[in-house]
Amino acid sequence: MSNFFCFQCEQTAVGKACTLRGVCGKDPQTATLQDEITAGLVTLARARQGKPGGRDDCALVLEALFATLTNVNFDPAALEALRARVAGAVAAAGGAPAYPAADFFTAGDADEASLRSTLLFGLRGMAAYAWHAHLLGRHDEEVCGFMFKGLFEAGQPHTVPEWVALLMELGKANLACMKMLDAAHTDTFGFPEPTRVSTGHAPGPFIVVSGHDLHDLKALLEQAEGTGVNVYTHGEMLPGHAYPGLKKHAALKGHFGHAWQLQQGEFDNLPGAVLFTSNCLMPPRPGYKGNLFTTSVAGWPGVPHIRAVDGKKDFSAVIARARELGGWRDAAEGASLLTGFGHASVLAAAPRVVEAVKSGALKRIWLVGGCDGAKPGRDAYTRLVEGLPKDALVLTLGCGKFRFNHLQDAMGEINGVPRLLDMGQCNDAYSALVVALELARVFDCGVNDLPLSIVLSWYEQKAVCILLTLLSLGVRNIALGPSLPAFLSPNVLAFLAGEFNITPFGA
């Protein structure tokens, strides 16, 4: 276990790599299993000659890659079962097992290791988006095809230009992936509508649902109806309140808490059950571990996991635990947060935005969003938004918005449009791209010619593939922070800075 090595997320130890235990809570056994799963997937892609063997192959790859994402699955038993499934697929494809894992992340010189790691981490992020779409019955041949191609190429030698070309191809494939997820969400739940969400609570038993999966939120809401148990969103689930197909449920009461990194304090001794549907899981404290449940790809040792049986999940154990705990004794008032500005809502207001630009009332649009985290420097995003002039409009998405979404009402409006528009989860990054491309069309210019500043906060691998998508579209002048990725070597960083003018933001 002395070869523990992980540098895939922003919080990595001393800004270089975790080498004893993950800052996220990942132990050496879990890390080894995840590396073996990754090696098995590369072996599967090699056995398939870089092409999927069918939708079952694709679904396994999505699930397995998602399970290796930061803060998703810490359960060795679950990972061992997943490793066995991957090994079975490798054997069925006629490939030789690749266990123990080849060290894909450090093999070769620093630049080769950096570019290979960026490709693998981008694939992990894209798999997360594709998995959510898969659960809603969506499949895209381009996305699945590149998953296998990318895994195959990760195990091959390449020149630096060839690696860069692969990363740009990943960015384009991820655009198709995000479009697929956007269609899956809107076709299933309707287009998001601007919606005010209370951060207060009602008396009685409740469940707090975290993560990102709207499919699981829908199933939970349906099963909670008539039980007397209320449901509150947490973290990235806040935008769920804006979907007509979700907010119609009486059990959906409001939002609890802030971004993921504060969960240990917010959940400690909470008199309700907590359900994690995807990533953003942290090591649970004793004060709430007995009230915690996981589902889908998420997992923690000793925590009950809700599995699908014949395509359906039974959340009765979560509901029963909530009723047993009793919930809050009294009602509490709370501020409201405005969410639901997906691309349909923003484009409906586009004529007012264009008019404001032409009149001079709106001089600059800022896209400030991404993943939040605990590392120092994140308050720079708050200071940025607080200090913007009255003629600036802010688009935001991801849990990074919790650094400043309390400023919504104080920021006011421009020409009837709120100055702070919450476009949704990090899963909704497609909305921001659609809006930027449409504004470029309206003003007959390139995206880089728009009065648009892009400031991104990153934490894990979904942010990696979003960044690659922006770069593949030729977007320049992105500010990235609060620290630059440890897996980017000095030469690769210099290339990105020179080619795309990526600059640091934050600490």
C-alpha positions in Angstrom: 0.0 0.0 0.0 3.1 2.3 0.0 2.4 3.3 -3.7 -0.7 5.4 -2.9 -0.8 8.2 -5.3 -3.6 10.5 -6.3 -3.6 14.1 -7.6 -7.0 14.1 -9.4 -8.8 16.8 -7.3 -8.1 20.4 -6.3 -7.6 19.7 -2.6 -4.7 17.2 -3.1 -2.1 17.3 -0.4 0.3 20.3 -0.4 -0.9 21.1 -3.9 1.1 18.1 -5.4 -0.4 14.7 -4.6 -1.9 12.6 -1.8 0.7 9.8 -1.1 -0.5 8.3 2.2 -4.2 8.8 2.3 -6.6 11.0 0.4 -7.5 14.3 1.8 -11.1 13.3 0.7 -11.0 10.3 3.1 -10.0 7.7 0.5 -7.8 5.0 2.1 -5.1 3.0 0.3 -7.4 -0.1 -0.2 -10.0 2.1 -1.9 -7.4 3.9 -4.0 -5.9 0.6 -5.2 -9.3 -0.8 -6.2 -10.1 2.3 -8.1 -6.8 2.1 -10.0 -7.4 -1.5 -10.7 -10.9 -0.7 -12.1 -9.3 2.0 -14.3 -6.7 -0.5 -15.5 -9.4 -3.0 -16.2 -11.4 -0.4 -18.3 -8.3 0.4 -20.4 -7.8 -3.3 -20.9 -11.4 -3.7 -21.9 -11.1 -0.9 -24.5 -7.9 -2.5 -25.8 -9.7 -5.8 -26.2 -12.5 -4.1 -28.0 -10.1 -2.3 -30.3 -11.3 1.1 -28.9 -14.9 0.4 -29.8 -17.8 -0.5 -27.5 -19.2 -4.0 -27.7 -22.8 -2.8 -27.1 -24.8 -0.7 -24.6 -24.1 -3.0 -21.7 -20.4 -2.4 -22.2 -21.0 1.3 -22.3 -23.2 1.3 -19.2 -20.5 -0.6 -17.3 -17.8 1.8 -18.3 -19.9 4.8 -17.3 -20.7 3.3 -13.9 -17.1 2.2 -13.2 -15.5 5.5 -14.3 -18.0 7.4 -12.2 -17.2 5.3 -9.1 -13.6 6.4 -9.4 -14.5 10.1 -9.3 -13.6 12.1 -6.2 -16.0 11.8 -3.2 -18.2 9.1 -4.8 -17.5 5.6 -3.6 -15.4 4.7 -0.6 -16.8 1.2 0.0 -14.2 -1.5 -0.7 -16.9 -4.2 -0.9 -18.8 -2.3 -3.6 -15.6 -1.5 -5.5 -14.4 -5.1 -5.4 -17.8 -6.2 -6.9 -17.4 -3.5 -9.6 -13.8 -4.6 -10.3 -15.1 -8.2 -10.7 -17.7 -7.1 -13.2 -15.0 -5.2 -15.2 -12.8 -8.3 -15.1 -15.7 -10.4 -16.4 -16.2 -8.0 -19.3 -12.5 -8.1 -20.1 -12.6 -11.9 -20.1 -15.7 -11.9 -22.3 -13.9 -9.6 -24.8 -10.9 -11.9 -24.9 -8.6 -9.6 -23.1 -6.0 -10.4 -20.4 -6.6 -9.0 -16.9 -4.6 -5.9 -16.1 -4.4 -6.4 -12.3 -2.6 -5.1 -10.4 -3.1 -1.8 -12.0 -0.5 -0.3 -14.3 0.5 3.1 -13.0 -1.1 5.2 -15.7 -0.9 8.4 -13.8 2.9 8.6 -13.4 4.3 6.5 -16.3 6.5 8.3 -18.8 8.0 11.7 -18.5 6.2 14.5 -16.6 4.4 15.9 -19.7 3.2 12.5 -20.9 1.9 11.6 -17.5 0.2 15.0 -17.2 -1.6 14.7 -20.6 -2.6 11.0 -20.0 -4.0 11.9 -16.6 -5.9 14.8 -18.0 -7.5 12.5 -20.6 -8.4 9.9 -17.9 -9.8 12.5 -15.5 -11.8 14.1 -18.3 -13.3 10.7 -19.1 -14.2 10.3 -15.5 -16.0 13.6 -15.5 -17.8 12.9 -18.8 -18.9 9.5 -17.5 -20.6 11.2 -14.6 -22.8 13.2 -16.9 -23.4 10.3 -19.2 -24.4 8.1 -16.2 -27.1 10.5 -15.1 -28.5 10.5 -18.7 -28.2 6.7 -18.9 -30.5 6.4 -15.8 -33.1 8.5 -17.7 -32.9 6.1 -20.7 -30.6 8.2 -22.9 -27.7 6.9 -25.0 -25.4 8.6 -27.5 -23.2 6.7 -29.9 -20.7 9.5 -30.1 -20.3 9.7 -26.3 -20.0 6.0 -25.8 -17.7 5.7 -28.8 -15.3 8.3 -27.4 -15.4 6.6 -24.0 -13.9 3.5 -25.5 -11.5 5.4 -27.8 -10.3 7.6 -25.0 -9.6 4.6 -22.7 -7.9 2.8 -25.6 -5.7 5.7 -26.4 -4.8 6.3 -22.7 -2.9 3.0 -22.9 -1.0 3.9 -26.0 2.1 6.1 -26.6 1.5 9.5 -28.2 3.3 12.7 -29.1 2.3 15.8 -27.2 0.3 17.2 -30.2 -1.5 13.8 -30.4 -2.4 14.0 -26.7 -3.6 17.5 -27.1 -5.8 16.5 -30.1 -7.3 13.7 -28.0 -8.1 16.2 -25.3 -9.9 18.5 -27.8 -11.8 15.5 -29.1 -12.9 14.7 -25.6 -14.1 18.3 -25.2 -16.2 18.0 -28.3 -17.6 14.6 -27.2 -18.4 16.1 -23.8 -20.5 18.8 -25.5 -22.6 16.1 -27.0 -22.8 14.4 -23.6 -24.0 17.6 -21.8 -26.5 18.1 -24.6 -27.8 14.6 -24.1 -28.1 15.1 -20.3 -29.9 18.5 -20.8 -32.4 16.8 -23.1 -32.9 13.9 -20.7 -33.6 16.3 -17.8 -36.0 18.6 -19.7 -37.8 15.8 -21.5 -38.4 14.0 -18.2 -39.0 16.9 -15.8 -39.9 19.8 -18.0 -37.8 23.0 -18.6 -36.6 24.7 -15.4 -38.6 27.8 -14.4 -37.4 30.7 -12.2 -38.4 29.5 -8.7 -37.9 30.8 -5.2 -36.8 28.2 -2.7 -37.1 28.5 1.0 -34.2 27.7 3.3 -36.5 27.5 6.3 -38.1 24.3 7.5 -41.4 22.9 8.7 -41.9 20.8 11.8 -42.0 17.0 11.4 -39.9 14.2 10.0 -37.7 14.9 6.9 -35.1 13.6 4.5 -32.3 15.7 3.2 -31.2 14.5 -0.3 -27.8 15.4 -1.7 -25.7 14.7 -4.7 -26.9 15.4 -8.2 -29.3 12.7 -9.4 -32.8 14.1 -10.3 -34.0 10.6 -11.2 -33.5 9.5 -7.6 -35.0 12.7 -6.2 -38.2 12.0 -8.3 -38.5 8.4 -7.0 -38.0 9.6 -3.4 -40.6 12.3 -3.7 -43.1 9.9 -5.2 -42.6 7.4 -2.3 -42.6 10.1 0.3 -46.1 11.4 -0.7 -48.7 10.7 2.0 -46.1 9.5 4.6 -45.9 12.8 6.5 -42.1 12.9 5.6 -40.9 16.1 4.0 -37.9 16.3 1.6 -35.3 19.0 1.5 -32.6 19.4 -1.1 -28.9 19.9 -0.2 -26.0 21.2 -2.2 -26.3 20.6 -6.0 -29.9 19.4 -5.6 -31.2 22.9 -5.1 -32.0 23.4 -8.8 -34.4 20.4 -8.6 -37.0 22.8 -7.3 -37.2 24.6 -10.6 -38.3 21.6 -12.7 -42.2 21.3 -13.1 -42.0 17.5 -12.8 -40.3 17.7 -9.4 -41.7 20.8 -7.7 -45.3 19.6 -8.2 -44.7 17.1 -5.3 -46.0 18.4 -2.0 -43.3 16.5 -0.2 -40.6 18.8 -1.6 -40.4 21.5 1.0 -37.3 23.5 0.6 -33.5 23.6 0.7 -31.2 22.8 3.6 -27.5 23.8 4.0 -24.9 25.0 1.7 -22.2 23.4 -0.5 -20.9 19.9 0.0 -17.8 20.7 2.0 -19.9 21.9 4.9 -21.9 18.7 5.2 -20.1 17.2 8.2 -21.1 20.2 10.4 -24.5 20.7 8.9 -25.5 17.0 9.2 -24.0 16.3 12.6 -26.9 15.5 15.0 -29.4 16.4 12.4 -32.8 14.9 13.4 -33.5 13.6 9.9 -32.3 11.0 7.4 -29.8 11.9 4.7 -29.6 10.3 1.2 -26.6 10.6 -1.1 -27.4 10.0 -4.8 -24.0 10.6 -6.3 -20.7 12.4 -5.7 -19.9 15.0 -3.0 -19.9 12.5 -0.1 -17.5 13.1 2.8 -16.5 10.8 5.6 -19.6 10.7 7.9 -19.3 11.7 11.5 -20.7 9.4 14.2 -23.4 12.0 15.0 -25.2 11.2 11.7 -23.6 8.1 10.2 -26.6 6.0 11.5 -29.0 8.3 9.6 -27.1 8.1 6.3 -28.0 6.2 3.2 -26.4 6.0 -0.3 -27.7 5.0 -3.7 -26.5 4.7 -7.3 -22.7 4.9 -7.5 -22.2 6.5 -4.1 -21.0 4.3 -1.2 -19.4 4.3 2.3 -18.5 1.2 4.4 -21.3 0.2 6.8 -23.8 2.7 5.4 -27.0 1.1 3.9 -27.1 1.3 0.1 -30.4 1.4 -1.8 -30.0 -0.7 -4.9 -32.3 -0.9 -7.9 -34.3 -4.1 -8.3 -35.8 -4.6 -11.7 -35.1 -1.0 -12.4 -36.9 0.4 -9.3 -35.6 1.5 -5.9 -37.4 1.1 -2.6 -36.7 4.1 -0.3 -38.9 2.9 2.4 -36.0 2.3 4.8 -35.0 6.0 4.4 -38.5 7.1 5.0 -38.8 4.9 8.0 -35.6 6.3 9.5 -36.8 9.8 9.0 -40.1 9.0 10.8 -38.2 7.3 13.6 -36.0 10.4 14.2 -39.0 12.6 14.3 -37.5 15.6 12.6 -37.7 19.3 13.6 -40.0 20.2 16.5 -40.8 23.7 15.3 -41.0 25.6 12.0 -38.1 28.0 11.1 -38.1 30.9 8.8 -35.3 31.2 6.2 -34.2 33.3 3.3 -35.2 32.3 -0.2 -32.9 31.5 -3.0 -33.8 32.1 -6.7 -32.9 29.2 -9.1 -34.1 27.9 -12.4 -32.5 30.1 -15.0 -31.8 27.3 -17.5 -31.1 28.2 -21.2 -34.8 28.3 -22.0 -35.5 30.9 -19.3 -32.4 33.0 -20.1 -33.0 33.0 -23.8 -36.6 34.0 -23.2 -35.1 37.1 -21.6 -32.5 37.6 -24.3 -34.2 40.5 -26.0 -34.1 42.5 -22.7 -30.4 41.5 -22.3 -29.6 42.6 -25.8 -31.5 45.9 -25.3 -29.6 46.5 -22.0 -26.3 45.9 -23.8 -27.2 48.3 -26.6 -28.4 51.0 -24.2 -25.3 50.7 -22.1 -27.2 49.6 -19.0 -25.4 46.2 -19.2 -21.7 46.5 -20.0 -20.3 43.0 -19.0 -21.6 39.5 -18.4 -19.7 37.3 -15.9 -19.9 33.6 -15.8 -18.8 32.7 -12.3 -19.3 29.1 -11.3 -18.1 25.6 -10.9 -17.3 23.4 -8.0 -16.9 24.7 -4.4 -14.3 23.3 -2.0 -12.7 23.9 1.4 -9.3 25.0 0.3 -8.4 28.7 1.1 -9.0 31.1 -1.7 -12.6 30.4 -2.4 -13.7 33.6 -0.8 -12.2 35.4 -3.7 -15.3 34.4 -5.7 -17.5 36.1 -3.1 -15.3 39.3 -3.2 -15.4 39.3 -7.0 -19.2 39.2 -7.2 -19.7 41.6 -4.3 -17.4 44.1 -6.0 -18.9 44.0 -9.5 -20.5 47.3 -10.8 -24.2 47.7 -11.2 -23.9 47.3 -15.0 -22.6 43.7 -14.6 -24.7 40.6 -15.0 -23.6 37.3 -13.4 -24.4 33.8 -14.7 -23.6 31.0 -12.2 -23.9 27.2 -11.9 -22.5 24.4 -9.8 -22.1 24.5 -6.1 -19.6 27.4 -6.4 -22.7 29.7 -6.4 -23.1 29.1 -2.6 -20.2 31.5 -2.2 -22.4 34.4 -3.3 -26.0 33.4 -4.1 -27.1 35.0 -0.8 -26.4 38.3 -2.6 -29.2 37.7 -5.2 -31.8 40.1 -3.8 -29.3 42.9 -2.9 -27.8 42.9 -6.4 -31.2 43.9 -8.0 -32.0 43.8 -11.7 -31.0 45.2 -15.1 -33.9 46.0 -17.4 -36.1 43.6 -15.4 -33.5 40.7 -15.5 -32.0 39.7 -12.1 -28.3 40.5 -12.0 -27.5 37.1 -10.6 -28.9 34.1 -12.5 -28.6 30.6 -11.1 -28.4 28.3 -14.1 -28.4 25.1 -12.1 -26.1 22.3 -11.3 -22.6 21.7 -12.7 -24.6 19.1 -14.7 -26.3 22.1 -16.4 -23.1 23.6 -17.9 -24.7 23.1 -21.3 -27.1 25.9 -20.5 -24.3 28.4 -20.1 -22.8 27.3 -23.4 -26.1 27.6 -25.3 -26.6 31.1 -23.9 -23.1 32.2 -24.8 -23.3 30.8 -28.3 -26.7 32.4 -28.9 -25.5 35.8 -27.7 -22.6 35.5 -30.1 -25.0 34.8 -32.9 -27.2 37.7 -32.0 -24.3 40.1 -31.9 -22.7 38.5 -35.0 -19.4 37.9 -33.3 -17.3 35.1 -31.8 -17.7 34.0 -28.2 -14.3 35.6 -27.4 -15.6 38.9 -28.8 -18.5 39.1 -26.4 -18.4 41.3 -23.3 -18.1 38.1 -21.3 -15.6 37.1 -18.6 -15.4 33.5 -17.5 -14.2 32.7 -14.0 -14.3 29.0 -13.0 -13.8 27.3 -9.7 -12.8 23.7 -10.0 -12.6 20.8 -7.6 -13.0 17.5 -9.3 -13.1 15.7 -12.7 -16.4 17.0 -14.0 -14.8 20.4 -14.1 -11.9 19.0 -16.1 -14.2 17.8 -19.0 -16.1 21.1 -18.9 -12.9 23.0 -19.3 -11.8 20.8 -22.2 -15.2 21.5 -23.8 -14.7 25.2 -23.6 -11.2 24.9 -25.0 -12.4 22.7 -27.8 -14.8 25.5 -28.8 -11.9 27.9 -28.9 -12.9 29.8 -25.8 -10.0 31.9 -24.4 -9.2 34.0 -21.4 -10.6 31.7 -18.8 -9.6 32.4 -15.2 -9.3 29.1 -13.2 -8.9 28.6 -9.5 -8.4 28.8 -6.7 -5.3 26.8 -7.6 -4.3 25.2 -10.9 -4.5 21.4 -11.3 -1.5 19.5 -9.8 -1.7 17.0 -12.6 -0.8 19.6 -15.2 3.0 19.7 -15.6 4.8 23.1 -16.0 5.1 22.6 -19.7 1.5 21.6 -20.2 0.4 24.6 -18.1 2.6 26.9 -20.2 1.1 25.5 -23.4 -2.5 26.1 -22.1 -1.6 29.6 -21.0 -0.1 30.4 -24.3 -2.7 28.7 -26.5 -5.8 29.7 -24.6 -4.7 32.3 -22.1 -5.8 30.4 -19.1 -4.9 32.4 -16.0 -5.1 31.6 -12.3 -7.8 33.1 -10.1 -8.1 33.0 -6.3 -5.3 32.1 -3.9 
